[in-house]
Amino acid sequence: MNRFRMTALLLVASSLAPLGAETIAVAVRNRSELDEAGVLAELVEQGVMDSLFAAGHIVFDVEIDAADPAYDRRASDAATIGGAAYVAVVDLEFRTGGARGTRPESAAVSVLDARTTERLRHATVVAGDLWSDSEMTADTLAGVLGERASLVVLEQTRGGEPAW
């Protein structure tokens, strides 16, 4: 009976595992010195990671000094150590001023092969292009920007076939 339960549990667990799941590291580079930008960068990162996880991928973040001239190499090394095949580097820009305060401006997303740091895909998501940008709070906008940035990662292809 115990063997039957173990076999049944294994079958159920294996059916829940997503096919083609990859391990992806996420590195968000925030060069802004503003306190508000740090909080918003965390919300962007959470949006990226939540979306990738919801799509069935294993995700983790890596923290590298934004001023490091070898940022991509260090992020790739950390991703490889963590078992990731890919690293999504998200470079954030912010705008300040006005009654709305600090808001995310854009996210430039690069998908790198973690072993070689080869750039497989690059695209920029501009906050102003998002639906109702002007009506969103800065926190909501940061999360939506992260979700949209994750689409760049999910759309990454190699030779016309999805890489994951």
Phi and psi in radians as a Rosetta constraint file:
Dihedral C 1 N 2 CA 2 C 2 CIRCULARHARMONIC -1.075 0.35
Dihedral N 2 CA 2 C 2 N 3 CIRCULARHARMONIC -0.689 0.35
Dihedral C 2 N 3 CA 3 C 3 CIRCULARHARMONIC -1.127 0.35
Dihedral N 3 CA 3 C 3 N 4 CIRCULARHARMONIC -0.705 0.35
Dihedral C 3 N 4 CA 4 C 4 CIRCULARHARMONIC -1.054 0.35
Dihedral N 4 CA 4 C 4 N 5 CIRCULARHARMONIC -0.800 0.35
Dihedral C 4 N 5 CA 5 C 5 CIRCULARHARMONIC -1.077 0.35
Dihedral N 5 CA 5 C 5 N 6 CIRCULARHARMONIC -0.736 0.35
Dihedral C 5 N 6 CA 6 C 6 CIRCULARHARMONIC -1.118 0.35
Dihedral N 6 CA 6 C 6 N 7 CIRCULARHARMONIC -0.740 0.35
Dihedral C 6 N 7 CA 7 C 7 CIRCULARHARMONIC -1.126 0.35
Dihedral N 7 CA 7 C 7 N 8 CIRCULARHARMONIC -0.763 0.35
Dihedral C 7 N 8 CA 8 C 8 CIRCULARHARMONIC -1.100 0.35
Dihedral N 8 CA 8 C 8 N 9 CIRCULARHARMONIC -0.757 0.35
Dihedral C 8 N 9 CA 9 C 9 CIRCULARHARMONIC -1.090 0.35
Dihedral N 9 CA 9 C 9 N 10 CIRCULARHARMONIC -0.730 0.35
Dihedral C 9 N 10 CA 10 C 10 CIRCULARHARMONIC -1.107 0.35
Dihedral N 10 CA 10 C 10 N 11 CIRCULARHARMONIC -0.737 0.35
Dihedral C 10 N 11 CA 11 C 11 CIRCULARHARMONIC -1.120 0.35
Dihedral N 11 CA 11 C 11 N 12 CIRCULARHARMONIC -0.742 0.35
Dihedral C 11 N 12 CA 12 C 12 CIRCULARHARMONIC -1.137 0.35
Dihedral N 12 CA 12 C 12 N 13 CIRCULARHARMONIC -0.797 0.35
Dihedral C 12 N 13 CA 13 C 13 CIRCULARHARMONIC -1.104 0.35
Dihedral N 13 CA 13 C 13 N 14 CIRCULARHARMONIC -0.720 0.35
Dihedral C 13 N 14 CA 14 C 14 CIRCULARHARMONIC -1.217 0.35
Dihedral N 14 CA 14 C 14 N 15 CIRCULARHARMONIC -0.526 0.35
Dihedral C 14 N 15 CA 15 C 15 CIRCULARHARMONIC -1.275 0.35
Dihedral N 15 CA 15 C 15 N 16 CIRCULARHARMONIC -0.390 0.35
Dihedral C 15 N 16 CA 16 C 16 CIRCULARHARMONIC -1.452 0.35
Dihedral N 16 CA 16 C 16 N 17 CIRCULARHARMONIC -0.342 0.35
Dihedral C 16 N 17 CA 17 C 17 CIRCULARHARMONIC -1.248 0.35
Dihedral N 17 CA 17 C 17 N 18 CIRCULARHARMONIC 2.272 0.35
Dihedral C 17 N 18 CA 18 C 18 CIRCULARHARMONIC -1.214 0.35
Dihedral N 18 CA 18 C 18 N 19 CIRCULARHARMONIC 2.471 0.35
Dihedral C 18 N 19 CA 19 C 19 CIRCULARHARMONIC -1.342 0.35
Dihedral N 19 CA 19 C 19 N 20 CIRCULARHARMONIC 2.380 0.35
Dihedral C 19 N 20 CA 20 C 20 CIRCULARHARMONIC 1.318 0.35
Dihedral N 20 CA 20 C 20 N 21 CIRCULARHARMONIC 0.309 0.35
Dihedral C 20 N 21 CA 21 C 21 CIRCULARHARMONIC -1.182 0.35
Dihedral N 21 CA 21 C 21 N 22 CIRCULARHARMONIC 2.458 0.35
Dihedral C 21 N 22 CA 22 C 22 CIRCULARHARMONIC -2.082 0.35
Dihedral N 22 CA 22 C 22 N 23 CIRCULARHARMONIC 2.755 0.35
Dihedral C 22 N 23 CA 23 C 23 CIRCULARHARMONIC -1.676 0.35
Dihedral N 23 CA 23 C 23 N 24 CIRCULARHARMONIC 2.183 0.35
Dihedral C 23 N 24 CA 24 C 24 CIRCULARHARMONIC -2.210 0.35
Dihedral N 24 CA 24 C 24 N 25 CIRCULARHARMONIC 2.252 0.35
Dihedral C 24 N 25 CA 25 C 25 CIRCULARHARMONIC -1.618 0.35
Dihedral N 25 CA 25 C 25 N 26 CIRCULARHARMONIC 2.539 0.35
Dihedral C 25 N 26 CA 26 C 26 CIRCULARHARMONIC -2.104 0.35
Dihedral N 26 CA 26 C 26 N 27 CIRCULARHARMONIC 2.182 0.35
Dihedral C 26 N 27 CA 27 C 27 CIRCULARHARMONIC -2.143 0.35
Dihedral N 27 CA 27 C 27 N 28 CIRCULARHARMONIC 1.973 0.35
Dihedral C 27 N 28 CA 28 C 28 CIRCULARHARMONIC -1.776 0.35
Dihedral N 28 CA 28 C 28 N 29 CIRCULARHARMONIC 2.100 0.35
Dihedral C 28 N 29 CA 29 C 29 CIRCULARHARMONIC -1.791 0.35
Dihedral N 29 CA 29 C 29 N 30 CIRCULARHARMONIC 2.035 0.35
Dihedral C 29 N 30 CA 30 C 30 CIRCULARHARMONIC -2.045 0.35
Dihedral N 30 CA 30 C 30 N 31 CIRCULARHARMONIC 1.880 0.35
Dihedral C 30 N 31 CA 31 C 31 CIRCULARHARMONIC -1.577 0.35
Dihedral N 31 CA 31 C 31 N 32 CIRCULARHARMONIC -0.057 0.35
Dihedral C 31 N 32 CA 32 C 32 CIRCULARHARMONIC -1.315 0.35
Dihedral N 32 CA 32 C 32 N 33 CIRCULARHARMONIC 2.519 0.35
Dihedral C 32 N 33 CA 33 C 33 CIRCULARHARMONIC -1.628 0.35
Dihedral N 33 CA 33 C 33 N 34 CIRCULARHARMONIC -0.071 0.35
Dihedral C 33 N 34 CA 34 C 34 CIRCULARHARMONIC -1.257 0.35
Dihedral N 34 CA 34 C 34 N 35 CIRCULARHARMONIC 2.373 0.35
Dihedral C 34 N 35 CA 35 C 35 CIRCULARHARMONIC -1.031 0.35
Dihedral N 35 CA 35 C 35 N 36 CIRCULARHARMONIC -0.733 0.35
Dihedral C 35 N 36 CA 36 C 36 CIRCULARHARMONIC -1.083 0.35
Dihedral N 36 CA 36 C 36 N 37 CIRCULARHARMONIC -0.593 0.35
Dihedral C 36 N 37 CA 37 C 37 CIRCULARHARMONIC -1.139 0.35
Dihedral N 37 CA 37 C 37 N 38 CIRCULARHARMONIC -0.603 0.35
Dihedral C 37 N 38 CA 38 C 38 CIRCULARHARMONIC -1.092 0.35
Dihedral N 38 CA 38 C 38 N 39 CIRCULARHARMONIC -0.766 0.35
Dihedral C 38 N 39 CA 39 C 39 CIRCULARHARMONIC -1.154 0.35
Dihedral N 39 CA 39 C 39 N 40 CIRCULARHARMONIC -0.746 0.35
Dihedral C 39 N 40 CA 40 C 40 CIRCULARHARMONIC -1.157 0.35
Dihedral N 40 CA 40 C 40 N 41 CIRCULARHARMONIC -0.642 0.35
Dihedral C 40 N 41 CA 41 C 41 CIRCULARHARMONIC -1.081 0.35
Dihedral N 41 CA 41 C 41 N 42 CIRCULARHARMONIC -0.680 0.35
Dihedral C 41 N 42 CA 42 C 42 CIRCULARHARMONIC -1.116 0.35
Dihedral N 42 CA 42 C 42 N 43 CIRCULARHARMONIC -0.647 0.35
Dihedral C 42 N 43 CA 43 C 43 CIRCULARHARMONIC -1.221 0.35
Dihedral N 43 CA 43 C 43 N 44 CIRCULARHARMONIC -0.647 0.35
Dihedral C 43 N 44 CA 44 C 44 CIRCULARHARMONIC -1.095 0.35
Dihedral N 44 CA 44 C 44 N 45 CIRCULARHARMONIC -0.836 0.35
Dihedral C 44 N 45 CA 45 C 45 CIRCULARHARMONIC -1.008 0.35
Dihedral N 45 CA 45 C 45 N 46 CIRCULARHARMONIC -0.773 0.35
Dihedral C 45 N 46 CA 46 C 46 CIRCULARHARMONIC -1.093 0.35
Dihedral N 46 CA 46 C 46 N 47 CIRCULARHARMONIC -0.682 0.35
Dihedral C 46 N 47 CA 47 C 47 CIRCULARHARMONIC -1.091 0.35
Dihedral N 47 CA 47 C 47 N 48 CIRCULARHARMONIC -0.740 0.35
Dihedral C 47 N 48 CA 48 C 48 CIRCULARHARMONIC -1.101 0.35
Dihedral N 48 CA 48 C 48 N 49 CIRCULARHARMONIC -0.888 0.35
Dihedral C 48 N 49 CA 49 C 49 CIRCULARHARMONIC -1.144 0.35
Dihedral N 49 CA 49 C 49 N 50 CIRCULARHARMONIC -0.734 0.35
Dihedral C 49 N 50 CA 50 C 50 CIRCULARHARMONIC -1.068 0.35
Dihedral N 50 CA 50 C 50 N 51 CIRCULARHARMONIC -0.739 0.35
Dihedral C 50 N 51 CA 51 C 51 CIRCULARHARMONIC -1.178 0.35
Dihedral N 51 CA 51 C 51 N 52 CIRCULARHARMONIC -0.735 0.35
Dihedral C 51 N 52 CA 52 C 52 CIRCULARHARMONIC -1.144 0.35
Dihedral N 52 CA 52 C 52 N 53 CIRCULARHARMONIC -0.708 0.35
Dihedral C 52 N 53 CA 53 C 53 CIRCULARHARMONIC -1.117 0.35
Dihedral N 53 CA 53 C 53 N 54 CIRCULARHARMONIC -0.750 0.35
Dihedral C 53 N 54 CA 54 C 54 CIRCULARHARMONIC -1.101 0.35
Dihedral N 54 CA 54 C 54 N 55 CIRCULARHARMONIC -0.472 0.35
Dihedral C 54 N 55 CA 55 C 55 CIRCULARHARMONIC -1.446 0.35
Dihedral N 55 CA 55 C 55 N 56 CIRCULARHARMONIC 0.026 0.35
Dihedral C 55 N 56 CA 56 C 56 CIRCULARHARMONIC 1.729 0.35
Dihedral N 56 CA 56 C 56 N 57 CIRCULARHARMONIC 0.144 0.35
Dihedral C 56 N 57 CA 57 C 57 CIRCULARHARMONIC -1.650 0.35
Dihedral N 57 CA 57 C 57 N 58 CIRCULARHARMONIC 2.700 0.35
Dihedral C 57 N 58 CA 58 C 58 CIRCULARHARMONIC -1.565 0.35
Dihedral N 58 CA 58 C 58 N 59 CIRCULARHARMONIC 2.215 0.35
Dihedral C 58 N 59 CA 59 C 59 CIRCULARHARMONIC -2.285 0.35
Dihedral N 59 CA 59 C 59 N 60 CIRCULARHARMONIC 2.618 0.35
Dihedral C 59 N 60 CA 60 C 60 CIRCULARHARMONIC -2.648 0.35
Dihedral N 60 CA 60 C 60 N 61 CIRCULARHARMONIC 2.760 0.35
Dihedral C 60 N 61 CA 61 C 61 CIRCULARHARMONIC -1.765 0.35
Dihedral N 61 CA 61 C 61 N 62 CIRCULARHARMONIC 2.681 0.35
Dihedral C 61 N 62 CA 62 C 62 CIRCULARHARMONIC -2.192 0.35
Dihedral N 62 CA 62 C 62 N 63 CIRCULARHARMONIC 2.427 0.35
Dihedral C 62 N 63 CA 63 C 63 CIRCULARHARMONIC -1.966 0.35
Dihedral N 63 CA 63 C 63 N 64 CIRCULARHARMONIC 2.064 0.35
Dihedral C 63 N 64 CA 64 C 64 CIRCULARHARMONIC -2.194 0.35
Dihedral N 64 CA 64 C 64 N 65 CIRCULARHARMONIC 2.524 0.35
Dihedral C 64 N 65 CA 65 C 65 CIRCULARHARMONIC -1.027 0.35
Dihedral N 65 CA 65 C 65 N 66 CIRCULARHARMONIC 2.140 0.35
Dihedral C 65 N 66 CA 66 C 66 CIRCULARHARMONIC -1.042 0.35
Dihedral N 66 CA 66 C 66 N 67 CIRCULARHARMONIC -0.455 0.35
Dihedral C 66 N 67 CA 67 C 67 CIRCULARHARMONIC -1.499 0.35
Dihedral N 67 CA 67 C 67 N 68 CIRCULARHARMONIC -0.089 0.35
Dihedral C 67 N 68 CA 68 C 68 CIRCULARHARMONIC -1.138 0.35
Dihedral N 68 CA 68 C 68 N 69 CIRCULARHARMONIC 2.130 0.35
Dihedral C 68 N 69 CA 69 C 69 CIRCULARHARMONIC -1.159 0.35
Dihedral N 69 CA 69 C 69 N 70 CIRCULARHARMONIC -0.327 0.35
Dihedral C 69 N 70 CA 70 C 70 CIRCULARHARMONIC -1.826 0.35
Dihedral N 70 CA 70 C 70 N 71 CIRCULARHARMONIC 0.637 0.35
Dihedral C 70 N 71 CA 71 C 71 CIRCULARHARMONIC -0.941 0.35
Dihedral N 71 CA 71 C 71 N 72 CIRCULARHARMONIC -0.906 0.35
Dihedral C 71 N 72 CA 72 C 72 CIRCULARHARMONIC -1.070 0.35
Dihedral N 72 CA 72 C 72 N 73 CIRCULARHARMONIC -0.736 0.35
Dihedral C 72 N 73 CA 73 C 73 CIRCULARHARMONIC -1.108 0.35
Dihedral N 73 CA 73 C 73 N 74 CIRCULARHARMONIC -0.777 0.35
Dihedral C 73 N 74 CA 74 C 74 CIRCULARHARMONIC -1.169 0.35
Dihedral N 74 CA 74 C 74 N 75 CIRCULARHARMONIC -0.691 0.35
Dihedral C 74 N 75 CA 75 C 75 CIRCULARHARMONIC -1.122 0.35
Dihedral N 75 CA 75 C 75 N 76 CIRCULARHARMONIC -0.705 0.35
Dihedral C 75 N 76 CA 76 C 76 CIRCULARHARMONIC -1.145 0.35
Dihedral N 76 CA 76 C 76 N 77 CIRCULARHARMONIC -0.733 0.35
Dihedral C 76 N 77 CA 77 C 77 CIRCULARHARMONIC -1.062 0.35
Dihedral N 77 CA 77 C 77 N 78 CIRCULARHARMONIC -0.796 0.35
Dihedral C 77 N 78 CA 78 C 78 CIRCULARHARMONIC -1.119 0.35
Dihedral N 78 CA 78 C 78 N 79 CIRCULARHARMONIC -0.672 0.35
Dihedral C 78 N 79 CA 79 C 79 CIRCULARHARMONIC -1.120 0.35
Dihedral N 79 CA 79 C 79 N 80 CIRCULARHARMONIC -0.764 0.35
Dihedral C 79 N 80 CA 80 C 80 CIRCULARHARMONIC -1.109 0.35
Dihedral N 80 CA 80 C 80 N 81 CIRCULARHARMONIC -0.755 0.35
Dihedral C 80 N 81 CA 81 C 81 CIRCULARHARMONIC -1.051 0.35
Dihedral N 81 CA 81 C 81 N 82 CIRCULARHARMONIC -0.643 0.35
Dihedral C 81 N 82 CA 82 C 82 CIRCULARHARMONIC -1.402 0.35
Dihedral N 82 CA 82 C 82 N 83 CIRCULARHARMONIC -0.031 0.35
Dihedral C 82 N 83 CA 83 C 83 CIRCULARHARMONIC 1.592 0.35
Dihedral N 83 CA 83 C 83 N 84 CIRCULARHARMONIC 0.201 0.35
Dihedral C 83 N 84 CA 84 C 84 CIRCULARHARMONIC -1.504 0.35
Dihedral N 84 CA 84 C 84 N 85 CIRCULARHARMONIC 2.499 0.35
Dihedral C 84 N 85 CA 85 C 85 CIRCULARHARMONIC -1.516 0.35
Dihedral N 85 CA 85 C 85 N 86 CIRCULARHARMONIC -0.449 0.35
Dihedral C 85 N 86 CA 86 C 86 CIRCULARHARMONIC -2.293 0.35
Dihedral N 86 CA 86 C 86 N 87 CIRCULARHARMONIC 2.674 0.35
Dihedral C 86 N 87 CA 87 C 87 CIRCULARHARMONIC -2.257 0.35
Dihedral N 87 CA 87 C 87 N 88 CIRCULARHARMONIC 2.292 0.35
Dihedral C 87 N 88 CA 88 C 88 CIRCULARHARMONIC -1.729 0.35
Dihedral N 88 CA 88 C 88 N 89 CIRCULARHARMONIC 1.958 0.35
Dihedral C 88 N 89 CA 89 C 89 CIRCULARHARMONIC -1.692 0.35
Dihedral N 89 CA 89 C 89 N 90 CIRCULARHARMONIC 2.118 0.35
Dihedral C 89 N 90 CA 90 C 90 CIRCULARHARMONIC -2.013 0.35
Dihedral N 90 CA 90 C 90 N 91 CIRCULARHARMONIC 1.925 0.35
Dihedral C 90 N 91 CA 91 C 91 CIRCULARHARMONIC -1.644 0.35
Dihedral N 91 CA 91 C 91 N 92 CIRCULARHARMONIC 2.123 0.35
Dihedral C 91 N 92 CA 92 C 92 CIRCULARHARMONIC -1.795 0.35
Dihedral N 92 CA 92 C 92 N 93 CIRCULARHARMONIC 2.512 0.35
Dihedral C 92 N 93 CA 93 C 93 CIRCULARHARMONIC -2.160 0.35
Dihedral N 93 CA 93 C 93 N 94 CIRCULARHARMONIC 2.530 0.35
Dihedral C 93 N 94 CA 94 C 94 CIRCULARHARMONIC -2.185 0.35
Dihedral N 94 CA 94 C 94 N 95 CIRCULARHARMONIC 2.708 0.35
Dihedral C 94 N 95 CA 95 C 95 CIRCULARHARMONIC -2.065 0.35
Dihedral N 95 CA 95 C 95 N 96 CIRCULARHARMONIC 2.539 0.35
Dihedral C 95 N 96 CA 96 C 96 CIRCULARHARMONIC -2.206 0.35
Dihedral N 96 CA 96 C 96 N 97 CIRCULARHARMONIC 2.911 0.35
Dihedral C 96 N 97 CA 97 C 97 CIRCULARHARMONIC 1.793 0.35
Dihedral N 97 CA 97 C 97 N 98 CIRCULARHARMONIC 2.933 0.35
Dihedral C 97 N 98 CA 98 C 98 CIRCULARHARMONIC 1.320 0.35
Dihedral N 98 CA 98 C 98 N 99 CIRCULARHARMONIC -3.129 0.35
Dihedral C 98 N 99 CA 99 C 99 CIRCULARHARMONIC -1.237 0.35
Dihedral N 99 CA 99 C 99 N 100 CIRCULARHARMONIC -0.343 0.35
Dihedral C 99 N 100 CA 100 C 100 CIRCULARHARMONIC -1.509 0.35
Dihedral N 100 CA 100 C 100 N 101 CIRCULARHARMONIC -0.180 0.35
Dihedral C 100 N 101 CA 101 C 101 CIRCULARHARMONIC 1.292 0.35
Dihedral N 101 CA 101 C 101 N 102 CIRCULARHARMONIC -2.703 0.35
Dihedral C 101 N 102 CA 102 C 102 CIRCULARHARMONIC -1.334 0.35
Dihedral N 102 CA 102 C 102 N 103 CIRCULARHARMONIC 2.302 0.35
Dihedral C 102 N 103 CA 103 C 103 CIRCULARHARMONIC -2.422 0.35
Dihedral N 103 CA 103 C 103 N 104 CIRCULARHARMONIC 2.595 0.35
Dihedral C 103 N 104 CA 104 C 104 CIRCULARHARMONIC -1.160 0.35
Dihedral N 104 CA 104 C 104 N 105 CIRCULARHARMONIC 2.364 0.35
Dihedral C 104 N 105 CA 105 C 105 CIRCULARHARMONIC -1.705 0.35
Dihedral N 105 CA 105 C 105 N 106 CIRCULARHARMONIC -0.830 0.35
Dihedral C 105 N 106 CA 106 C 106 CIRCULARHARMONIC -2.798 0.35
Dihedral N 106 CA 106 C 106 N 107 CIRCULARHARMONIC 2.840 0.35
Dihedral C 106 N 107 CA 107 C 107 CIRCULARHARMONIC -2.318 0.35
Dihedral N 107 CA 107 C 107 N 108 CIRCULARHARMONIC 1.975 0.35
Dihedral C 107 N 108 CA 108 C 108 CIRCULARHARMONIC -1.596 0.35
Dihedral N 108 CA 108 C 108 N 109 CIRCULARHARMONIC 2.064 0.35
Dihedral C 108 N 109 CA 109 C 109 CIRCULARHARMONIC -1.915 0.35
Dihedral N 109 CA 109 C 109 N 110 CIRCULARHARMONIC 2.208 0.35
Dihedral C 109 N 110 CA 110 C 110 CIRCULARHARMONIC -2.092 0.35
Dihedral N 110 CA 110 C 110 N 111 CIRCULARHARMONIC 2.277 0.35
Dihedral C 110 N 111 CA 111 C 111 CIRCULARHARMONIC -1.773 0.35
Dihedral N 111 CA 111 C 111 N 112 CIRCULARHARMONIC 2.093 0.35
Dihedral C 111 N 112 CA 112 C 112 CIRCULARHARMONIC -1.973 0.35
Dihedral N 112 CA 112 C 112 N 113 CIRCULARHARMONIC 2.540 0.35
Dihedral C 112 N 113 CA 113 C 113 CIRCULARHARMONIC -1.244 0.35
Dihedral N 113 CA 113 C 113 N 114 CIRCULARHARMONIC 2.117 0.35
Dihedral C 113 N 114 CA 114 C 114 CIRCULARHARMONIC -1.120 0.35
Dihedral N 114 CA 114 C 114 N 115 CIRCULARHARMONIC -0.510 0.35
Dihedral C 114 N 115 CA 115 C 115 CIRCULARHARMONIC -1.367 0.35
Dihedral N 115 CA 115 C 115 N 116 CIRCULARHARMONIC -0.603 0.35
Dihedral C 115 N 116 CA 116 C 116 CIRCULARHARMONIC -1.997 0.35
Dihedral N 116 CA 116 C 116 N 117 CIRCULARHARMONIC -0.184 0.35
Dihedral C 116 N 117 CA 117 C 117 CIRCULARHARMONIC 1.086 0.35
Dihedral N 117 CA 117 C 117 N 118 CIRCULARHARMONIC 0.249 0.35
Dihedral C 117 N 118 CA 118 C 118 CIRCULARHARMONIC -1.089 0.35
Dihedral N 118 CA 118 C 118 N 119 CIRCULARHARMONIC 2.297 0.35
Dihedral C 118 N 119 CA 119 C 119 CIRCULARHARMONIC -1.397 0.35
Dihedral N 119 CA 119 C 119 N 120 CIRCULARHARMONIC 2.018 0.35
Dihedral C 119 N 120 CA 120 C 120 CIRCULARHARMONIC -1.595 0.35
Dihedral N 120 CA 120 C 120 N 121 CIRCULARHARMONIC -0.502 0.35
Dihedral C 120 N 121 CA 121 C 121 CIRCULARHARMONIC -2.780 0.35
Dihedral N 121 CA 121 C 121 N 122 CIRCULARHARMONIC 2.566 0.35
Dihedral C 121 N 122 CA 122 C 122 CIRCULARHARMONIC -2.561 0.35
Dihedral N 122 CA 122 C 122 N 123 CIRCULARHARMONIC 2.361 0.35
Dihedral C 122 N 123 CA 123 C 123 CIRCULARHARMONIC -2.745 0.35
Dihedral N 123 CA 123 C 123 N 124 CIRCULARHARMONIC 2.731 0.35
Dihedral C 123 N 124 CA 124 C 124 CIRCULARHARMONIC -2.029 0.35
Dihedral N 124 CA 124 C 124 N 125 CIRCULARHARMONIC 2.291 0.35
Dihedral C 124 N 125 CA 125 C 125 CIRCULARHARMONIC -1.806 0.35
Dihedral N 125 CA 125 C 125 N 126 CIRCULARHARMONIC 2.137 0.35
Dihedral C 125 N 126 CA 126 C 126 CIRCULARHARMONIC -1.783 0.35
Dihedral N 126 CA 126 C 126 N 127 CIRCULARHARMONIC 2.204 0.35
Dihedral C 126 N 127 CA 127 C 127 CIRCULARHARMONIC -1.016 0.35
Dihedral N 127 CA 127 C 127 N 128 CIRCULARHARMONIC -0.647 0.35
Dihedral C 127 N 128 CA 128 C 128 CIRCULARHARMONIC -1.136 0.35
Dihedral N 128 CA 128 C 128 N 129 CIRCULARHARMONIC -0.320 0.35
Dihedral C 128 N 129 CA 129 C 129 CIRCULARHARMONIC -1.494 0.35
Dihedral N 129 CA 129 C 129 N 130 CIRCULARHARMONIC -0.164 0.35
Dihedral C 129 N 130 CA 130 C 130 CIRCULARHARMONIC -1.379 0.35
Dihedral N 130 CA 130 C 130 N 131 CIRCULARHARMONIC 2.559 0.35
Dihedral C 130 N 131 CA 131 C 131 CIRCULARHARMONIC -1.026 0.35
Dihedral N 131 CA 131 C 131 N 132 CIRCULARHARMONIC 2.300 0.35
Dihedral C 131 N 132 CA 132 C 132 CIRCULARHARMONIC 1.017 0.35
Dihedral N 132 CA 132 C 132 N 133 CIRCULARHARMONIC 0.583 0.35
Dihedral C 132 N 133 CA 133 C 133 CIRCULARHARMONIC -0.880 0.35
Dihedral N 133 CA 133 C 133 N 134 CIRCULARHARMONIC -0.785 0.35
Dihedral C 133 N 134 CA 134 C 134 CIRCULARHARMONIC -1.226 0.35
Dihedral N 134 CA 134 C 134 N 135 CIRCULARHARMONIC -0.354 0.35
Dihedral C 134 N 135 CA 135 C 135 CIRCULARHARMONIC -1.618 0.35
Dihedral N 135 CA 135 C 135 N 136 CIRCULARHARMONIC -0.198 0.35
Dihedral C 135 N 136 CA 136 C 136 CIRCULARHARMONIC -1.504 0.35
Dihedral N 136 CA 136 C 136 N 137 CIRCULARHARMONIC 2.589 0.35
Dihedral C 136 N 137 CA 137 C 137 CIRCULARHARMONIC -1.242 0.35
Dihedral N 137 CA 137 C 137 N 138 CIRCULARHARMONIC 2.840 0.35
Dihedral C 137 N 138 CA 138 C 138 CIRCULARHARMONIC -1.055 0.35
Dihedral N 138 CA 138 C 138 N 139 CIRCULARHARMONIC -0.677 0.35
Dihedral C 138 N 139 CA 139 C 139 CIRCULARHARMONIC -1.117 0.35
Dihedral N 139 CA 139 C 139 N 140 CIRCULARHARMONIC -0.801 0.35
Dihedral C 139 N 140 CA 140 C 140 CIRCULARHARMONIC -1.123 0.35
Dihedral N 140 CA 140 C 140 N 141 CIRCULARHARMONIC -0.762 0.35
Dihedral C 140 N 141 CA 141 C 141 CIRCULARHARMONIC -1.041 0.35
Dihedral N 141 CA 141 C 141 N 142 CIRCULARHARMONIC -0.713 0.35
Dihedral C 141 N 142 CA 142 C 142 CIRCULARHARMONIC -1.088 0.35
Dihedral N 142 CA 142 C 142 N 143 CIRCULARHARMONIC -0.769 0.35
Dihedral C 142 N 143 CA 143 C 143 CIRCULARHARMONIC -1.111 0.35
Dihedral N 143 CA 143 C 143 N 144 CIRCULARHARMONIC -0.760 0.35
Dihedral C 143 N 144 CA 144 C 144 CIRCULARHARMONIC -1.148 0.35
Dihedral N 144 CA 144 C 144 N 145 CIRCULARHARMONIC -0.693 0.35
Dihedral C 144 N 145 CA 145 C 145 CIRCULARHARMONIC -1.058 0.35
Dihedral N 145 CA 145 C 145 N 146 CIRCULARHARMONIC -0.716 0.35
Dihedral C 145 N 146 CA 146 C 146 CIRCULARHARMONIC -1.104 0.35
Dihedral N 146 CA 146 C 146 N 147 CIRCULARHARMONIC -0.741 0.35
Dihedral C 146 N 147 CA 147 C 147 CIRCULARHARMONIC -1.083 0.35
Dihedral N 147 CA 147 C 147 N 148 CIRCULARHARMONIC -0.764 0.35
Dihedral C 147 N 148 CA 148 C 148 CIRCULARHARMONIC -1.172 0.35
Dihedral N 148 CA 148 C 148 N 149 CIRCULARHARMONIC -0.635 0.35
Dihedral C 148 N 149 CA 149 C 149 CIRCULARHARMONIC -1.109 0.35
Dihedral N 149 CA 149 C 149 N 150 CIRCULARHARMONIC -0.601 0.35
Dihedral C 149 N 150 CA 150 C 150 CIRCULARHARMONIC -1.132 0.35
Dihedral N 150 CA 150 C 150 N 151 CIRCULARHARMONIC -0.478 0.35
Dihedral C 150 N 151 CA 151 C 151 CIRCULARHARMONIC -1.112 0.35
Dihedral N 151 CA 151 C 151 N 152 CIRCULARHARMONIC -0.589 0.35
Dihedral C 151 N 152 CA 152 C 152 CIRCULARHARMONIC -1.066 0.35
Dihedral N 152 CA 152 C 152 N 153 CIRCULARHARMONIC -0.719 0.35
Dihedral C 152 N 153 CA 153 C 153 CIRCULARHARMONIC -1.161 0.35
Dihedral N 153 CA 153 C 153 N 154 CIRCULARHARMONIC -0.783 0.35
Dihedral C 153 N 154 CA 154 C 154 CIRCULARHARMONIC -1.187 0.35
Dihedral N 154 CA 154 C 154 N 155 CIRCULARHARMONIC -0.484 0.35
Dihedral C 154 N 155 CA 155 C 155 CIRCULARHARMONIC -1.469 0.35
Dihedral N 155 CA 155 C 155 N 156 CIRCULARHARMONIC -0.100 0.35
Dihedral C 155 N 156 CA 156 C 156 CIRCULARHARMONIC -1.042 0.35
Dihedral N 156 CA 156 C 156 N 157 CIRCULARHARMONIC 2.237 0.35
Dihedral C 156 N 157 CA 157 C 157 CIRCULARHARMONIC -2.289 0.35
Dihedral N 157 CA 157 C 157 N 158 CIRCULARHARMONIC 2.773 0.35
Dihedral C 157 N 158 CA 158 C 158 CIRCULARHARMONIC -2.326 0.35
Dihedral N 158 CA 158 C 158 N 159 CIRCULARHARMONIC 2.035 0.35
Dihedral C 158 N 159 CA 159 C 159 CIRCULARHARMONIC 1.144 0.35
Dihedral N 159 CA 159 C 159 N 160 CIRCULARHARMONIC 0.486 0.35
Dihedral C 159 N 160 CA 160 C 160 CIRCULARHARMONIC 1.455 0.35
Dihedral N 160 CA 160 C 160 N 161 CIRCULARHARMONIC -0.201 0.35
Dihedral C 160 N 161 CA 161 C 161 CIRCULARHARMONIC -1.826 0.35
Dihedral N 161 CA 161 C 161 N 162 CIRCULARHARMONIC 2.442 0.35
Dihedral C 161 N 162 CA 162 C 162 CIRCULARHARMONIC -0.989 0.35
Dihedral N 162 CA 162 C 162 N 163 CIRCULARHARMONIC 2.417 0.35
Dihedral C 162 N 163 CA 163 C 163 CIRCULARHARMONIC -1.326 0.35
Dihedral N 163 CA 163 C 163 N 164 CIRCULARHARMONIC -0.345 0.35
